Amino acid sequence: MQQLAPGAFRGGPGSYNYYALVEDDEVTLIDAGCSRDWSRMTAGLESVGSSIDAVAGLIVTHVHSDHFGAAVDASASGVDVSVHEDDEVRALGDYEGRFGAEAGDLPIFSLRTWRNFLPMILGGVMKLEFLDVVDTFSDGDALDLPGRPTVIHTPGHTEGHSMFHSGELLFTGDCLVTMDLLGSDRGPQYMQSVFDLDTEQSRASLDRIVDVDANLILPGHGEPWEGQPSRAVEIARG
């Protein structure tokens, strides 16, 4: 895992990310990567002197297969998994709406698409297993976990999509990213609408972070970005 700030680490290939907050020898995991990522997450924690035994909880920005993929393995390892209450039906496999983008929605003949999605495919993004039981959080909750992340509900990408604010850090999931998964643009930007449940709502949700006091944006896709959320939103909106 790559250290980003004191007690904050990133795993994943960059085309998708998962994170760890370490405080007083305990860990909060943020997002669970794809279905084959659990062993990589375990190895990543060991590389920074921690372990799965130190994990106090896994919190998920939203239930898509590149963020929730290893949640079943985490739960089987004794880790409590939590999602926003509006994504609970997704996590339990009871969802009946449009779950997310499918292969037919993507420009599959584009080399850029393959370049960006190959790490996800290798990570097992095509497979998604659901939980029998999942914990939930609500907007504004200050979670009793290392880093004391506060929940900011930012719906639109999914019903329960949420960001997490912890000190100088803002984990933005897929509501604000720094990588164009279908192209080459970098820097703060919207997720492409093909991936959203409700693009208009997702983009309006960014209003909720313009007053957040943080200095490091940690997205679900792309590189970390240094600066205030208000500036990141300004750039994304052009």
Buried (B, 14 or more C-beta within 10 A) or exposed (E): BBEBBEBBBBBBBBBBBBBBBBBEEBBBBBBBBBBBBBEBBBEBBEEBEBEBEBBBBBBBBBBBBBBBBBBBBBBEBEBBBBBBBBBBBBBBEEBEEEBBBEEEEBEEEEEEBEEBBEBBEEBBBEEBBBBEEBBBBEBEBEBEBBBBBBBBBBBBBBBBBBBBBBBEBBBBBBBBBBBBBBBEEEBBBBBBEBBBBBBEBBBEBBEBBEEBEBBBBBBBBBBBBEBBBBBBBBBBEE
